[in-house]
Amino acid sequence: MGTPNGQKVTILLEELLASGHSGAEYDAWLISIMEGDQFGSGFVEVNPNSKIPALVDRSGSEPIPILESGAIMLHLAEKFGAFLPASGPERTRVLSWLMWQMGSAPFLGGGFGHFYAYAPVKIEYAINRYAMEAKRQLDVLNRQLAHNEFIAGNHYSIADMAIWPWYGSLALGRIYDDANIFLSVHEYEHLQRLVQQLRERPAVDRGFKVNRIYGPEHEQLRERHDASDFERLPQATAS
Ligand SMILES: N[C@@H](CCC(=O)N[C@@H](CS)C(=O)NCC(=O)O)C(=O)O
């Protein structure tokens, strides 16, 4: 399903295809977590943890099942030798920020997003606690981006692709109702700069739409089995 964790992987697959790695051609099957598909035996076989995303790499002699979005991104980046330096300090920085994202997002999604937008009762203490943490994370990103073009330095990497669906979607007001206003996301100017820059990348835009079953109709591609599937999407109307 095209939640931020799912979008990280489809953005990377679209970026790989856009940069000429035809071996990254993929089938994106919808697992609706609202319908409980993640608990079905077929999915559990691939991911015993029952969370999306999960990937089966069928390119070798044996299929390789992979769970956890960060591990999937690392697997693909290493397999294609793209968006992750092979060695050296920049590789270490990319891995640091990828791990930062994996450790931080549960506080943003499961913490702030849950209590602010989804919880059936509004608990002020919980909202304040996680809003403070969400703002702290936005500030960490903003300070890092004040002196780096991309999150891990001078090159676009899997760390940017992991961060964008979460913090980019928040900065653009696409998730958690009016949380962008509540958290004053416009104040994080360096983060806003990167968010706008990545938003304009066609591959990011395509990856963002895959397996979406919520939001505006022109942003929803229920399943993606071929690049031409994007042609079926209705055009966005200017707002
Ligand atoms: N650390 C995991 C988190 C995955 C995760 O939390 N997935 C959510 C959707 S974003 C999910 O599948 N939730 C369904 C459930 O908890 O039953 C990853 O990054 O892959």
The ligand as an SDF file (V2000), in Angstrom:
LIG
                    3D

 20 19  0  0  0  0  0  0  0  0999 V2000
    9.8600   -0.5370    9.9880 N   0  0  0  0  0  0  0  0  0  0  0  0
    8.8980   -0.9470    8.9880 C   0  0  0  0  0  0  0  0  0  0  0  0
    7.5680   -0.2910    9.3040 C   0  0  0  0  0  0  0  0  0  0  0  0
    6.4990   -0.7460    8.3610 C   0  0  0  0  0  0  0  0  0  0  0  0
    5.1300   -0.2760    8.7950 C   0  0  0  0  0  0  0  0  0  0  0  0
    4.9390    0.2280    9.9070 O   0  0  0  0  0  0  0  0  0  0  0  0
    4.1480   -0.4640    7.9100 N   0  0  0  0  0  0  0  0  0  0  0  0
    2.7770   -0.0870    8.2220 C   0  0  0  0  0  0  0  0  0  0  0  0
    2.2300    0.8420    7.1470 C   0  0  0  0  0  0  0  0  0  0  0  0
    3.2060    2.2940    6.9810 S   0  0  0  0  0  0  0  0  0  0  0  0
    1.9080   -1.3370    8.2460 C   0  0  0  0  0  0  0  0  0  0  0  0
    2.0980   -2.2370    7.4580 O   0  0  0  0  0  0  0  0  0  0  0  0
    0.9390   -1.3750    9.1470 N   0  0  0  0  0  0  0  0  0  0  0  0
   -0.0210   -2.4310    9.2120 C   0  0  0  0  0  0  0  0  0  0  0  0
   -0.1640   -3.0160   10.5750 C   0  0  0  0  0  0  0  0  0  0  0  0
    0.5130   -2.5490   11.5090 O   0  0  0  0  0  0  0  0  0  0  0  0
   -0.9820   -3.9410   10.7350 O   0  0  0  0  0  0  0  0  0  0  0  0
    9.4060   -0.5300    7.6010 C   0  0  0  0  0  0  0  0  0  0  0  0
   10.0020    0.5520    7.5040 O   0  0  0  0  0  0  0  0  0  0  0  0
    9.2350   -1.2870    6.6390 O   0  0  0  0  0  0  0  0  0  0  0  0
  1  2  1  0
  2  3  1  0
  2 18  1  0
  3  4  1  0
  4  5  1  0
  5  6  2  0
  5  7  1  0
  7  8  1  0
  8  9  1  0
  8 11  1  0
  9 10  1  0
 11 12  2  0
 11 13  1  0
 13 14  1  0
 14 15  1  0
 15 16  2  0
 15 17  1  0
 18 19  2  0
 18 20  1  0
M  END
$$$$
